[in-house]
Amino acid sequence: MEKEDLVAIANTIMPFGKYQGRALIDLPEPYLLWFARKNEFPEGRLGQLMSLTLAIKIEGLEGLIKPLKQRRS
């Protein structure tokens, strides 16, 4: 896990679904677990970041990510 990944998790916006428009770090853990159980994280960078987000949430490390969020205007 690189610093760039952590910043991306804090600032990448979910582009689809029930939680469209939320930063990845703000997605509910059960939603991310649903993707993991189905083994269907999206392909590419988004799926990698969602998987890392789930790991961060499981370990209770969200507090490390939230200060990296940029303010959106």
Buried (B, 14 or more C-beta within 10 A) or exposed (E): EEEEBBBBBBBBEBEEEEBEEBBBBBBEEEBBEEBBEEEEBBEEEBEBBBBBBBEBBEEEEBEBBEEBBEEEE
